[in-house]
Amino acid sequence: MANPILALVGGTLIDGTGAPPLHNSVVLVEGGRISKVGRVEDVKVPRDAEVLDLAGKTVLPGFIDSHTHFLKMGVALRSMLDLSGARSLSQALELVEERVGLLEPGRWLVGYGWDESKWPEGRYLDKNDLDPLTPRNPVMLVRVCGHLATVNTPALEAAGITGETEPPEGGQVDRDEGGEPTGILRDCRQLVEAHIPPPTPEELVAGIGEASRLALSLGCTAIHDAGLGLQEAQAYLTAEEQGLLRVRAHLMWRVERPQEALELSRLVASSKGLITSGPVKLLMDGSLGAHTAALFEPYEDDPDNRGLMLMDPLELARRIKEAHQAGLQTATHAIGDLAVERVLDSIQEALKAQPRRGHRHRIEHCELTSAQQIERINRLGVVPAMQPNFIGEWSGPGSMYHQRLGPRRERMSNQYRAMLDEGIRVAFGSDCMPFNPLYGVWSAVNHPIKPSRVSLEEAVMCYTLNSAYAAFTEDRLGSVEPGKLADIAVVDRDLTQVPAAEIREAKVVYTILGGEIAYSA
């Protein structure tokens, strides 16, 4: 920044608190923090300030994505086959055939992002689709949800998976009528991943740099990365040291014992300021897309299936209780209403054994909930970390939610309005499906289930201040208020003056991190 003072002048400010927009606003930034906020007529801009004329634009807090797989996304962007753009099974196979033709025999091909719910074929890939195209290379293609992967015969052979293979607890290896694997793995892709050469430390660090560039271009200044261990923590510290980490990173730990999380927390305490230690990350069920989210009632399109529990409820209760008693926060993946119920039971049990105000235990995704569960979430002080882009992608007539749940239960999914009205601090994120905060805001404001819609100001609050609250950082992040760190996003139009349907068309023109312009279009 050329001058000690940065003045953002003339834009419409949506400050992240849920307050009404402030038109013709001024935001002054000094020493990396916000010093003054007000209207043009009420705030004097110093003569030596660097002025950005933002008339016709919107000023927002920097978005905070409360649930990402940031490092993995960066690595994938650099080295894996992106199938998210495939609009049919046949198109996905064309992309696979093209990429595998560039590989030496024996080299692994890993792809990600395919979504059969958007294909006319309407079915998962299996090994019979892949084998004719990939006879010489092992292949693993991960569905967009991450909870289902399809592999070919060379991959099954490399991993030693046969009709006799028993998956880990909660996982499922699909088999054909003869008892042989079809290549579809539900919540057990680790059987294959153990045989794929892992990214090098250098590739992990480079992936963080790649993801940071994308984040800043989308107005995202902070992320919560879900499910990391020692190697990833070290990669983050190295990326920060090398200047490749350019957003604030709150790390969620995949550990067996609370002591491991405390040790990782001490490790990242050496950060220069961009990295903070987060909750213990747990996993209770799968996903709706993979038919593995745990439901009380069977799937509408699979009447013999209620999903999978990836952890015994008694084990979940023990893990949450141990983390709670160690003074740690937990963040448990639970999508189906049965999984949500078991997580709430476990948190309630932990609180009964050792009451603690302000614990902020989290439920990640929290997609399918009853009215009674919403009341319990509020009463227990639980923070739902939810992904509005999911409804942008998979809700509405004929959608994946509609197929999996039917019309009655679809109305129970992603109930943002009911939760906010209950007083719950809903935090928004993306789970990288896709990673794009403005798309998430658009999705929440235009929720296909109209009673679940929220206002523009509320959607921004969920993606900023409430996400900061989920990480105990709301005292310094998440809103454009005096005294807070100057993490700010500016978009190219006045979002309060355009139709709600056009919010997702907005583009970020500036991203400011700690008072410095980190991205300019």
N, C-alpha and C positions, 0 to 999 in steps of 0.2 A: 504494500500500500504506500503510495507516494507521500501521503500526508498523515499526520497523527489522528485526524478526525475524518470519518467517512459519513456523509449525509445522504440518506435515501429519501428523496423528496418527490412528493406528488402522487405516489401510488396508493392503491386501496389496501389497507392493512387488515389482514385476518390474523390476530395475534396468538392464536392457539389456546386461549382460555375459554373459548366458547362465546365470548362477548360479540356484540354486533360489529360488523366491519367499520373501520375508520377510513372514510374517504379523504383524499387530498392530505395524506399523512406525511409526517416527517419522523424518521428514525435516525438518531445520532449514535455513532459508534466511536468509542474512545478506548484505547488500551485493550482492545480485544473484547470489550464488553459494551452492552447497550447502555448509553448514558441518559438519553431522553427520548420520549415518544409522545407525539401529539399531532395536532393539526398544523398546517402550514402557517396559519395566522397566529398560532400560539407558541411556536418554537422558533427561536432565532438561530439561524444557521451561521456558524462562525465563518469569517471571511476566508480563512486559510483551509477550510474543509474541502476535501475532494467530494464533489457533488455528483450523484447519479440521478438524472431526471427520469423518474419512473411513472410519469403520467400515462394513464391507460393500462398500467400493469398492476399485478398483485404482489404484495409483500407478505411472506409467510415465514413461520419458524422453519428452520431446516427440518426436513422430515426425519423421523427416527423409526426405522423398520424394526419392529419388536421381535420378529422371528424370521431369520434368514439362515441360509447355509452359504455364507458369504465367501469363505475361502474355497469351498467346493465349487461354487459358481464360477469363481475366477479361474480355477484350474480347468473346469469344463469349457469355458469360453476359449481357452488357449489350445486345448488338445483333444477334445471329444467331439463326436458327431452330433450336431444339434438337429433333432427331429421335430422340434416344436412347430415348425412351419409346414409339416406334412399334412395334407388335407385328405389323405386316403391311405389305406394300408399299402396299396400298390405304389404310391408316391414315396412312402417311407422305405419300401424295399428298393426302389430305384436309387435313393440316396445311399443306402447301405451298399448296393452293388458298385456304385461309383467310387465310394470311399475305399472299400476293400480291394478294389483293383489297383489302388496306389500303395498297398501294403505288401511287404515281403511275406512269404508263407510262414505261418507260425506266429506272426505278430497279432496281438489282441486288438480287436476293434470294440471300443466302448462308445455307446450312444446314449442319449438321454432326451426326455421331453416329449415322447410320443403320447398321443391321447386318442384312444379308439372311440371315445364318446363323440368325437367330431368327424369320424370317418363314416362314409356310407356303408362300409362293410360292418361296422358296429361290433367288432370282436377284437380280442387280444391277438397279437402276433404269437406264433409258436415256432418250434424248431422246424416243422415241415415247411414253413414259409422261408426260413433262413437257409436251411441246408443246401438247396440247389445253387444258391448264390455264393455261399461261403464255405466251400468244402475244405479249404486249406488254412482257414484262420478261425480261432475261437472268437465268438462274438457275444457280448452282453449288451442288451438295449433296455434301459431303465425307463419305466413309465413315468409320466410327468409327476405323479404323486410320490415317487420314490419307494413305494411299498410293494411294487410288483416289477419283476424283471423277466425278460425273455432271453434265453440263451440257445445257441445252436448245439448240434451234437459234438463238435470238437471241444466246446466249452464244458459240456457235461462230462466228457471223457477226461479233460484236463483236471476237473474238480473231483473226479471219481464218483459222480452222482449216478446211481442206478435205481432200479425199481425197488431196491431194498433200503435205500438211504432214508434215515430218519432225520427230519429237519430239527433245528433247535426249537425250544419251547415257543409255542404260538405260531411258528412258521408252517408253511405248507408247500410241498412239492407236488404240483398237479401231475396226474398220471392218466394215461389213456386206458381203454378197455382191457388191454393186455397187461396192464400194470407197469408200463414203461413211462419214464418221464416225458412230458410233452414239451419241456423247455420253459414252462411257466413256473416261476418261483414267487411265492407270496410271502413277504416279510421274512425272507431267509436268503437274500442274495449274498450274504456274507459267506455262504458255502462256496461261491464262485470267486468273490472278491479276494479271498485269501490266496488265490492262484494268479491274480493279475499283478504285474509289477507296479508297486505303489509309486506315486509322484515322489521325486527327489525333494530334499529340503529347498533346493533352489527353485524348483517348479512351484512349490507351495508359496514361497515368498513372491515369485512373479505373479502367481494367481491373485494374491492379495492386492498387488498393484493394479492388475487388470480390473478387478472388481471395484476398486476405489475410483478408477476413472469413470466407470459406468455410473456408480452411485452419485458422484458429483454432477454428472451431466443431467441427472434426474432430480436434483435438488435434495438428495439424501445426505445428511451430514453425520448420522450415527446409525449403527446397526447392532443388533443382538444376534450373535452367531451361535447356533444351537448344536450342542453335542460334540465338544472338542476335548482333546487330551493333551498330553505333554508335547508331542511333536508339533501340533498346531499352535499351541501357546508360544513355543519357541519361534515358530515361523512368524507369528504376529510381532513379536519383539524385534526380530531381525528386520522385518518389513518397515517397522517404525524407525529403527536405527538408520536404515538406508533411504528413508524418505518416500518409500513406496506406499505405506499406509497413510491415507489422506483423509480418513473419516474417523470418528470416535467409535471404538469397538468394545462392546460389552460381551464378554465371553461366557458361555454356558457350558458347564462341565459334564462330560460323560465319564462317570467314575463309579466304582463299586462301593467305596467307603467315604464317609464325610471327610476323613483325614486327608484323603487324596485331593479333594476340592480345596481344603485349607492350604495344602502345600502348593497347589497351582495358583491360588490367590496370592500367596507370598511371592511366587515367582514373578507374576505380572505386576506386582507392586513396584518393580524396578522400571516400569514404563515411564516415558517422558511426559505422559499426560493423556495420550490418546486411548490407552487400553485400561479397562476396568474388569474386575472379576465379578461374575454373575452367579446364577443359581446352579444347583445340581439338576441335570437334565435326565428325566426318566421317560419311559415309553410304555404306554398301557395297551394301545390297540393299533390297528393299521389305518387304512383309508377307505372312504366310500368308493372311490374309483376302482380299487382293487378288490372290493367286496370283503375287506378285512377289518373295517371299523366295527367295534363290538356294539350290537344293538339289542334292546329288549325284545323287539319283534323281528321276524325274518325280513330279509330284503324283498322288496316288491318284485324285483326281476330275478330272484333266486330264492324261492320259498323254503328251501331246505337249509338255508344258510343264515346265521346270525352274526357272522364275522368271527374274529379271532381275538383272544386275550393274549398279549405278548408277555404278560407277567402275572404270576399267581397273585390274587388280591391280598393274601396274607403277606407275601413278599413285598408288594407295593406299600402296604401299611407299615411294615418294618422299616423300609428304606426312607419313607417320608418322615417317620417318627425319629429315626436316627439323625437325619439331616436337620430336622427342626430342633432337636435337643442340642445340636452342635451350633445353633444360632444361624444356620444357613437357610436360604430361600430355596424352594424347589420349583421346578417347571416341568409339568408332566403332560406329555402328549396324550390327549384323549379326544376323540372325534365323535364316536357313537354315544348315545345316551346311556348305555350300560357302562361304558368306560368312564364317562363323566361321573356317574353315580359312585363308582368304586373309588375314584380319586377324591370326591367330596367326603366319602366315608372315612378315608385314610387321613385327610387333613383334619376332620372333626375329631378323630381319635387322638391324633397328635396334640391338638389344642386342649383336649380334655386332660391328657396326661401332663401337659406343661403349657398353661395359658401364656400367650404372648401377643400383645397388641402390635399391629403394624408389621406382621410377618410377610405379608404380600405374596404368599404362595400362589403360583401361577398354574393355570390350565392352558396348555398350548392347543390352539385350534377351537376346541369347545364348540363344535359345529351343531350338534343336535341336542337340544335341551328342552325340558318341560318347564312349565310355569313354576312348579315346586322346586326344581333344580335352580332356576334363576333366583328364587328367594333364598335358597341355601347359599349360593355363591355370594350374595350380598351379605347375608348374616355372618358368614364365616370370614369375610374380608378377603376373598379370593380375587385375583386379577385374571380375567380371560384375555389371552393374547390371541387375537383373531385375525383372519385374512379376508378382507372384503373382496379382493380380486377373485376369490373362489366363486363368489356368486356372479361376478362379471363373466366368469368363464363357464360356470356349470349350473346356474339356476334359471328357472323360467320354464314355460311349456316345452315339453319334449326334451328337456335338458337331462344331464347326467343325474342331478339331484332328483328330478322328477321320476326318472327311470328306477333309481335305486330305492327311493323312499315312498313314492306315490304322493298324491296331492296333499293329504292330511299331514303327513310327517314333513313334507317339504316346507310347510308353513312353520314348523318348529325349528328350522335350520337358520343359523346365523341371525338371531333375534336381537339386532343391535338396538332398536328402538326400545324394546321391553327392558333390556339390560340397563340402558342409560336412564330410563324412567325410574328404575328400581334404585338408582344411585350407584351403580357399579362403574368402576373405572376401566372401561374397555380399552385395551391397547391394540392398535392396528399394526400389521406387518404384511409380508408378502409370501413367505416361504419360497421365494424365488419362482413363483408360478403365476404370472411373471413378476420379476423384480421391477416395480414401477409404482411409486407412491401416488402419483396423480391418477393412474388407472384405478388404484384402490379407492381413492376419494370418489371418483366418478361412480364406481360400483356401489358404494355405500349410499350415496345420494340417490341413485337410480335403482335401488334394490328391486328386483322383480316382484317380491312380495311387498306390496305397498305399505302395509302396517309396520314393516320393519325398517322403513327408510329413515334416514337422519338428515339433518340440515347440513349445508356446506360447512358452517362454522363447527358443528359437532364432529363431522368427519375429519376436518383438519385437527381438531383437538385430540381425537383418538389417535391420530398418526403423529402427534408431536408431544404435547404435554402428558397425555396418558401413557404413552410409551416411555417417556422419561420417568413417570411415576412407577412403572413396572420395574425399573432399574434403580430406584431410589435416587434419581438424579434430577428430580423436578425442581430442586432449589437453584440449579444453575443452567438447566437446559429445558427445551420444549416449548418456550413461549417468547414472544418479543415484548419483554418488559424490562424496565431499567434495572441494572445490576446483574442481569443474566449474560452469559457468554453470547457473543454475537454470531450465532449460527443461524443463517437466514437464507431463504430461497426466494427468488423473484421469477414470476412467470409472465409470459408475453401478452397477457390480456387481463382485463378486469373480470375475475371469475364471478363476481356478483352481478354482472350485467349481461352474461351470456346464458343461453338456455342450459339447463342442467345436463342435457344430453351431450353438450359440447365440451364439458370439462376435460374429458380425456384427450381432447385435441390440443390442449394448452402445452406449450413448450417452456422449459426452464431457460432463462436468459442469463441469470447470475446465481451462483451458489457461493455463499460467504461462510467461512469457517474461522471462528475465533477472530472475527474482524478483518480477515484477509480474503480477498476475492480469489477463491480456489478454482472457480470455473466461470468462464464467460463464453456465451454463444457467439 
